[in-house]
């Protein structure tokens, strides 16, 4: 419920601030979010994953960022709907101007409609760090761009399940020393609507694919320390 609530100013909303932080190249900004990430990820794990076609609308032309065959990762949580008529609302897609409609074949969506502040929106939430491939693109009308996505399995685990056990964080190479992950912006002028900061191709060391879970990524700033997640209080 808290994640889906909105207030003014918009950029102070919890979901807005959290997703902006998840997309940030400065991993240390995630530190204040550890407890909430633990809370929301544990709560989402209690909901069954939904294999469905979901829709997401953006009031921007993102067609140049999503070309057929491109693989990418959405690092933030992505709000979608199973009802395309919801997107008539100007807040999501509307009927005028440049806009992009994503049709997403997902495997890990969470139906949060009964828990959302806006229950009529039939919301499906895609967890953070989901990988997709662009299946096809279409421009059915002036200003309207349709992009078909399919969720795919990444070669490494990007998001580990939440756990009540203590997690030991081992020292990790700094980026200046050839870090394991390099991230790049998708170039969208409005990343809050785009939600599409992408991961560059996965690096490798010693012939092995090297990567970090979202929690390890968040905890990199605690190099050499131990981080003990709080007990589950999902209720």
Secondary structure, DSSP 4 states (H G I P E B T S, - for coil): -TTT---SSGGGSHHHHHHHHHH-S-GGGGGGGHHHHHHHHHHHHTSPEEEEEEEEEESS--GGGS-TT-EEEE-S-EEEES-GGGGGSTTTT-SSSSEEEEEEEEEEEEE-TTTSSSGGG-EEEEPSSEEEEEEEEEEEETTEEEEEEEEE--SS-SSPPP-SS-EEPPP---GGGT-S--EE----S-HHHH---EEPSPPEETTEE----HHHHHHGGGTTSEE-PPPP---
